[in-house]
Amino acid sequence: MAEIEWTPVRIKSVIDDPFRVFAIFVLVVLSVITVINAE
């Protein structure tokens, strides 16, 4: 959350970048792994 406040311009650039899709995918995978390990 803090990064959004620090670099709003960079965040906007990332939104238009295909890399954002990959980043979200990685975050989802990490979240799933964390939940599985927690159980």
C-alpha distance matrix in Angstrom:
0.0 3.8 5.5 5.5 7.1 9.1 10.5 10.8 14.2 13.4 11.0 13.9 16.3 14.7 14.9 18.6 19.0 20.5 18.5 15.5 17.9 18.6 15.0 14.5 17.9 17.1 14.1 16.5 19.3 17.4 16.5 20.2 21.5 19.6 21.1 24.5 24.5 23.6 26.5
3.8 0.0 3.8 5.4 5.3 6.3 8.8 10.1 13.5 12.9 11.4 14.6 16.7 15.6 16.5 19.9 20.2 22.2 19.9 17.4 20.2 20.7 17.1 17.2 20.6 19.5 16.7 19.6 22.0 19.9 19.4 23.1 24.1 22.1 23.9 27.2 26.8 25.9 29.1
5.5 3.8 0.0 3.8 5.4 4.9 5.9 7.9 10.7 9.4 8.3 11.8 13.4 12.3 13.7 17.0 17.0 19.1 16.7 14.6 17.8 18.1 14.6 15.4 18.8 17.7 15.6 18.7 21.0 19.2 19.3 22.9 23.8 22.3 24.4 27.5 27.2 26.8 30.1
5.5 5.4 3.8 0.0 3.8 5.5 5.5 5.3 8.7 8.4 6.4 9.3 11.7 11.1 11.6 14.9 15.7 18.1 16.4 13.8 16.9 18.0 14.9 15.0 18.7 18.4 16.2 18.9 21.6 20.4 20.1 23.6 25.0 23.7 25.3 28.5 28.8 28.2 31.2
7.1 5.3 5.4 3.8 0.0 3.8 5.7 5.9 9.5 10.3 9.2 11.5 14.1 14.2 14.8 17.9 18.9 21.6 20.0 17.5 20.7 21.8 18.6 18.8 22.5 22.0 19.7 22.4 25.1 23.6 23.1 26.8 28.1 26.4 28.1 31.4 31.4 30.6 33.6
9.1 6.3 4.9 5.5 3.8 0.0 3.8 6.3 8.9 9.0 9.4 12.1 13.7 14.0 15.5 18.2 18.7 21.5 19.6 17.7 21.2 21.9 18.7 19.6 23.1 22.2 20.3 23.4 25.7 24.0 24.1 27.8 28.7 27.2 29.3 32.3 32.1 31.6 34.8
10.5 8.8 5.9 5.5 5.7 3.8 0.0 3.8 5.5 5.3 6.3 8.8 10.1 10.7 12.5 14.8 15.3 18.4 16.7 15.1 18.8 19.6 16.8 18.0 21.5 20.9 19.5 22.6 24.9 23.7 24.1 27.6 28.6 27.5 29.6 32.5 32.5 32.4 35.5
10.8 10.1 7.9 5.3 5.9 6.3 3.8 0.0 3.8 5.5 5.1 6.3 8.7 9.9 10.6 12.9 14.4 17.5 16.6 14.5 17.9 19.5 17.0 17.6 21.3 21.4 19.8 22.4 25.2 24.4 24.4 27.7 29.2 28.3 30.0 33.0 33.4 33.2 36.0
14.2 13.5 10.7 8.7 9.5 8.9 5.5 3.8 0.0 3.8 5.4 5.2 6.4 8.8 10.0 11.3 12.7 16.3 15.7 14.3 17.9 19.4 17.4 18.5 22.0 22.2 21.3 23.9 26.5 26.0 26.4 29.6 31.0 30.5 32.3 35.1 35.6 35.6 38.4
13.4 12.9 9.4 8.4 10.3 9.0 5.3 5.5 3.8 0.0 3.8 5.4 5.1 6.2 8.7 10.2 10.5 13.8 12.6 11.6 15.4 16.4 14.3 16.0 19.2 19.2 18.5 21.5 23.7 23.1 23.9 27.1 28.2 27.9 30.0 32.5 32.9 33.3 36.1
11.0 11.4 8.3 6.4 9.2 9.4 6.3 5.1 5.4 3.8 0.0 3.8 5.4 5.0 6.2 8.9 9.7 12.6 11.6 9.5 13.0 14.5 12.3 13.2 16.7 17.0 15.9 18.5 21.1 20.7 21.1 24.2 25.7 25.3 27.1 29.8 30.5 30.6 33.3
13.9 14.6 11.8 9.3 11.5 12.1 8.8 6.3 5.2 5.4 3.8 0.0 3.8 5.4 5.1 6.8 8.9 12.2 12.3 10.3 13.5 15.7 14.2 14.8 18.2 19.1 18.3 20.5 23.2 23.3 23.6 26.4 28.2 28.1 29.6 32.3 33.2 33.4 35.9
16.3 16.7 13.4 11.7 14.1 13.7 10.1 8.7 6.4 5.1 5.4 3.8 0.0 3.8 5.4 5.4 6.4 10.2 10.3 9.5 12.8 14.5 13.5 14.9 17.9 18.7 18.6 21.0 23.2 23.5 24.4 27.0 28.5 28.8 30.6 32.9 33.8 34.4 36.9
14.7 15.6 12.3 11.1 14.2 14.0 10.7 9.9 8.8 6.2 5.0 5.4 3.8 0.0 3.8 5.3 4.8 7.8 7.0 5.9 9.4 10.9 9.8 11.3 14.2 14.9 15.0 17.3 19.5 19.8 20.8 23.3 24.8 25.2 27.0 29.2 30.1 30.9 33.3
14.9 16.5 13.7 11.6 14.8 15.5 12.5 10.6 10.0 8.7 6.2 5.1 5.4 3.8 0.0 3.8 5.4 7.8 8.4 5.9 8.6 11.3 10.5 10.7 13.8 15.3 15.0 16.7 19.3 20.1 20.5 22.9 24.9 25.3 26.6 28.9 30.3 30.8 32.9
18.6 19.9 17.0 14.9 17.9 18.2 14.8 12.9 11.3 10.2 8.9 6.8 5.4 5.3 3.8 0.0 3.8 6.7 8.6 7.7 9.7 12.3 12.6 13.2 15.7 17.5 17.8 19.3 21.6 22.8 23.5 25.5 27.5 28.2 29.6 31.7 33.1 33.9 35.9
19.0 20.2 17.0 15.7 18.9 18.7 15.3 14.4 12.7 10.5 9.7 8.9 6.4 4.8 5.4 3.8 0.0 3.8 5.2 5.8 8.0 9.7 10.3 11.9 13.8 15.2 16.2 18.0 19.8 20.9 22.2 24.1 25.6 26.7 28.4 30.1 31.4 32.5 34.6
20.5 22.2 19.1 18.1 21.6 21.5 18.4 17.5 16.3 13.8 12.6 12.2 10.2 7.8 7.8 6.7 3.8 0.0 3.8 5.3 5.6 7.1 9.0 10.4 11.4 13.2 14.8 16.1 17.5 19.2 20.6 22.0 23.6 25.1 26.6 28.0 29.5 31.0 32.8
18.5 19.9 16.7 16.4 20.0 19.6 16.7 16.6 15.7 12.6 11.6 12.3 10.3 7.0 8.4 8.6 5.2 3.8 0.0 3.8 5.4 5.1 6.1 8.7 9.8 10.6 12.4 14.3 15.4 16.5 18.3 20.1 21.2 22.5 24.5 25.9 27.0 28.5 30.6
15.5 17.4 14.6 13.8 17.5 17.7 15.1 14.5 14.3 11.6 9.5 10.3 9.5 5.9 5.9 7.7 5.8 5.3 3.8 0.0 3.8 5.4 4.9 6.2 8.5 9.8 10.5 12.3 14.2 15.3 16.4 18.4 20.0 20.9 22.6 24.4 25.7 26.8 28.9
17.9 20.2 17.8 16.9 20.7 21.2 18.8 17.9 17.9 15.4 13.0 13.5 12.8 9.4 8.6 9.7 8.0 5.6 5.4 3.8 0.0 3.8 5.4 5.3 6.2 8.8 10.0 10.7 12.5 14.4 15.4 16.7 18.6 20.1 21.3 22.8 24.5 25.8 27.5
18.6 20.7 18.1 18.0 21.8 21.9 19.6 19.5 19.4 16.4 14.5 15.7 14.5 10.9 11.3 12.3 9.7 7.1 5.1 5.4 3.8 0.0 3.8 5.5 5.0 6.2 8.7 9.9 10.6 12.4 14.2 15.4 16.6 18.4 20.1 21.2 22.6 24.3 26.1
15.0 17.1 14.6 14.9 18.6 18.7 16.8 17.0 17.4 14.3 12.3 14.2 13.5 9.8 10.5 12.6 10.3 9.0 6.1 4.9 5.4 3.8 0.0 3.8 5.4 5.2 6.3 8.7 10.0 10.6 12.3 14.4 15.5 16.5 18.5 20.1 21.1 22.5 24.7
14.5 17.2 15.4 15.0 18.8 19.6 18.0 17.6 18.5 16.0 13.2 14.8 14.9 11.3 10.7 13.2 11.9 10.4 8.7 6.2 5.3 5.5 3.8 0.0 3.8 5.4 5.0 6.2 8.6 9.9 10.5 12.4 14.3 15.2 16.5 18.5 20.0 20.9 22.8
17.9 20.6 18.8 18.7 22.5 23.1 21.5 21.3 22.0 19.2 16.7 18.2 17.9 14.2 13.8 15.7 13.8 11.4 9.8 8.5 6.2 5.0 5.4 3.8 0.0 3.8 5.5 5.2 6.3 8.7 9.9 10.7 12.4 14.3 15.5 16.7 18.5 20.0 21.5
17.1 19.5 17.7 18.4 22.0 22.2 20.9 21.4 22.2 19.2 17.0 19.1 18.7 14.9 15.3 17.5 15.2 13.2 10.6 9.8 8.8 6.2 5.2 5.4 3.8 0.0 3.8 5.4 5.1 6.1 8.5 9.9 10.6 12.2 14.3 15.4 16.5 18.2 20.2
14.1 16.7 15.6 16.2 19.7 20.3 19.5 19.8 21.3 18.5 15.9 18.3 18.6 15.0 15.0 17.8 16.2 14.8 12.4 10.5 10.0 8.7 6.3 5.0 5.5 3.8 0.0 3.8 5.5 5.1 6.1 8.6 9.9 10.5 12.3 14.3 15.3 16.3 18.6
16.5 19.6 18.7 18.9 22.4 23.4 22.6 22.4 23.9 21.5 18.5 20.5 21.0 17.3 16.7 19.3 18.0 16.1 14.3 12.3 10.7 9.9 8.7 6.2 5.2 5.4 3.8 0.0 3.8 5.5 5.0 6.2 8.7 9.8 10.6 12.4 14.3 15.2 16.8
19.3 22.0 21.0 21.6 25.1 25.7 24.9 25.2 26.5 23.7 21.1 23.2 23.2 19.5 19.3 21.6 19.8 17.5 15.4 14.2 12.5 10.6 10.0 8.6 6.3 5.1 5.5 3.8 0.0 3.8 5.4 5.1 6.2 8.6 10.0 10.6 12.3 14.2 15.6
17.4 19.9 19.2 20.4 23.6 24.0 23.7 24.4 26.0 23.1 20.7 23.3 23.5 19.8 20.1 22.8 20.9 19.2 16.5 15.3 14.4 12.4 10.6 9.9 8.7 6.1 5.1 5.5 3.8 0.0 3.8 5.5 5.1 6.1 8.7 9.9 10.5 12.1 14.4
16.5 19.4 19.3 20.1 23.1 24.1 24.1 24.4 26.4 23.9 21.1 23.6 24.4 20.8 20.5 23.5 22.2 20.6 18.3 16.4 15.4 14.2 12.3 10.5 9.9 8.5 6.1 5.0 5.4 3.8 0.0 3.8 5.5 5.1 6.3 8.7 9.9 10.5 12.6
20.2 23.1 22.9 23.6 26.8 27.8 27.6 27.7 29.6 27.1 24.2 26.4 27.0 23.3 22.9 25.5 24.1 22.0 20.1 18.4 16.7 15.4 14.4 12.4 10.7 9.9 8.6 6.2 5.1 5.5 3.8 0.0 3.8 5.4 5.2 6.2 8.6 9.8 10.8
21.5 24.1 23.8 25.0 28.1 28.7 28.6 29.2 31.0 28.2 25.7 28.2 28.5 24.8 24.9 27.5 25.6 23.6 21.2 20.0 18.6 16.6 15.5 14.3 12.4 10.6 9.9 8.7 6.2 5.1 5.5 3.8 0.0 3.8 5.5 5.1 6.1 8.5 10.0
19.6 22.1 22.3 23.7 26.4 27.2 27.5 28.3 30.5 27.9 25.3 28.1 28.8 25.2 25.3 28.2 26.7 25.1 22.5 20.9 20.1 18.4 16.5 15.2 14.3 12.2 10.5 9.8 8.6 6.1 5.1 5.4 3.8 0.0 3.8 5.5 5.2 6.0 8.7
21.1 23.9 24.4 25.3 28.1 29.3 29.6 30.0 32.3 30.0 27.1 29.6 30.6 27.0 26.6 29.6 28.4 26.6 24.5 22.6 21.3 20.1 18.5 16.5 15.5 14.3 12.3 10.6 10.0 8.7 6.3 5.2 5.5 3.8 0.0 3.8 5.5 5.0 6.3
24.5 27.2 27.5 28.5 31.4 32.3 32.5 33.0 35.1 32.5 29.8 32.3 32.9 29.2 28.9 31.7 30.1 28.0 25.9 24.4 22.8 21.2 20.1 18.5 16.7 15.4 14.3 12.4 10.6 9.9 8.7 6.2 5.1 5.5 3.8 0.0 3.8 5.4 5.3
24.5 26.8 27.2 28.8 31.4 32.1 32.5 33.4 35.6 32.9 30.5 33.2 33.8 30.1 30.3 33.1 31.4 29.5 27.0 25.7 24.5 22.6 21.1 20.0 18.5 16.5 15.3 14.3 12.3 10.5 9.9 8.6 6.1 5.2 5.5 3.8 0.0 3.8 5.4
23.6 25.9 26.8 28.2 30.6 31.6 32.4 33.2 35.6 33.3 30.6 33.4 34.4 30.9 30.8 33.9 32.5 31.0 28.5 26.8 25.8 24.3 22.5 20.9 20.0 18.2 16.3 15.2 14.2 12.1 10.5 9.8 8.5 6.0 5.0 5.4 3.8 0.0 3.8
26.5 29.1 30.1 31.2 33.6 34.8 35.5 36.0 38.4 36.1 33.3 35.9 36.9 33.3 32.9 35.9 34.6 32.8 30.6 28.9 27.5 26.1 24.7 22.8 21.5 20.2 18.6 16.8 15.6 14.4 12.6 10.8 10.0 8.7 6.3 5.3 5.4 3.8 0.0
